[in-house]
Structure formats: C-alpha cells, structure tokens
C-alpha cells in the first residue's frame, strides 16, 4: 500500500466511527442478502458481532502504516475462522460486502480512489488470512 492509500483509508474510517455500530450491522445485512447460506456461520447476536467487526477494523486500520506488527494477530484471527467453517472463497464475498458497506456508509465521500485503497488493504489482509488458514488446515490434516 502506498502512504497516500493508507492515509485515505484512515481518514475515511474516521468518518465512519460515529456510526460504527450501524455500519457493522449494515455489513452483516449486506452479507446475508448476498449470501444467505452464510448466516449459519454466525451463532451469536449479530449486533454484538457487528461491534466486534468494527473494533477489529479499527485496530487494523490504525496499524496500516506498520502492518508487519499485526500480521500475527491477523493470522490468529484466520485460524479462529477455520473453527467457524470459513473457506478461502468466503474472503471474496466479505471483501465485496465490505466495499459495498463502505460506499453506503460514506455516501458522497466514496470514490474510485478510495475503493482501490480499501480493496488493496483488504487484499493484503485476506491473503495473509487465507495463507494462515491453509497452513493450519494442512498441518491439521497431516497430524490426523
């Protein structure tokens, strides 16, 4: 990611903070509209899950300028996602849902440059998560 991309992702996320809970809930509404079959993967209260999502996004966005310091946290998150049945193919759906939700939440503040910056950030994180999931799955199947 470029320094400019990091800056605009951080600035745009700051604009979402006042509506963070609603944005998180909108994300799940969009996700389940696009893929109703994914609903079973989320056992608890979606409002609580929405809060967790936005907390995690806030953590990641605040560390974009030093991603290497949080990659291990991102990888641990990916391993936990294995337990919920997440598959590498789900990351595309989550990424597109995130972009749609950001566009809805930011309204006129959304543009192609910002979309590309968010897509780049998400792509880096998704790639790290997929690699960690795949490694865990291989290790688990070898151990079995």
N, C-alpha and C positions, 0 to 999 in steps of 0.2 A: 504494500500500500504506500502511496505517496503521502508526504506530510500534509498536503492540501486535502487529500481524501480523508485522512484521519481527522483533520480539523473540522471539515463539514459534517462528518458523521457525528462527532461530539456535539457540535452546535445544534444539529437537528435533534439529537436525543435530548438535549437540554430543553428544547421546546415541547417535547412530549412529557417531560417529568410531571407537570401539573395534572396531566390526565393519564398518568402511568397505569393505574388500575383499569381504567376504561379501555386503554389501548391493549392491555393484556387480555381482557375479556373479549375485545373485538378480534384479536388474533385467533383465539380459540373458536369463536363464532365462524370466522372465515375458514379456519382449518376444517372444522366439521362440516361446513357447507361444501367444501371442495372434496372432502374425503370422509364421508360419514362412517366408513368402516374403521377409521382410526379412533373413534370415540372410546372403544373398549380398552384402549391402552391407558386411559386416564381414569383411575379408580376414584380419586377423591373429589373434593369440591373444586370445581373449575375456577371459581373466584379466587380460591387460595392458590391454585396452580398459576393463575394469571399473575398474581403478585410475585410468585417465585420466578416466573419467566422474566418479568420486568426487573426484578432485583439482579438476576443473572446477567441480563442485557446491560444493565447499568454498570456492573462490575467489569464486564468485558469491554464495553465502550471506554470506560475510564482508563483501561490499560492498553488501548490500541497502539499507543506510541512505544510500548515495550511488551509486545505480545509474547516474547520468549519467557517472560516472568509468569505467565498464566497458562502456558501450554499444558503443563502437568495437571492443572485444575480442569482444563477443558477435556483432557484425556480421561480423567477420573469420571467426569460427567458422562462421557461417552460410554464408559464401561457400565455405569449405572443404567444407561439407556438400554443396554443389552437385556437387563432384567425385565424391562417393560415390553420387550418384543420389538424394539426399534430395529429397522433394517437400513442399510445404506441408501436404498431407494427412497426412504422417507425424507432424507435430507433435501432433496429437490423440492418436494412438496412444502416442507417447512420454510425453505428459502423463498419460494414464490409467495407463500402466505405472509411471510414477514414483510416482503416488499409491498404487497397489496395493503397490508395493515398500516405500514408507514405512510404510504401515499394517502390513505384515508385520514390518518391522524394529523398529517402535516398540511394537507389541503394544498393551497396555492404555494406553499413553501417547498413542494416536491417538484423535482425536475430530473432530467436525464442524467445530469452530472451527479446528483445526489443518489439516484438509483444505482448508478455504476459504482459509486463509492461504497454504498451499503452492500451491494452484491459482491464486491471484492472482499470486504471484511467478512461477510458471511461465508464466502467460498473458502477462505483461509481456515476459518474455524471448523467448517463442515469437513474439509479434507483431513484436518487433524483428528476430528472425532471419528470419522469413518476408518481411518488408519488404526486408531486405538481399538475400535470395536472389532475390526477384522483380526487384529493381532490377538485380542482376547479370545475371540471365537476359535482361532487356530490353536492357541495354547490350551484351551478348554477341551477341544476335540482330540488333541494329541494326548492329553492327560487321561482322557476317558478310555 
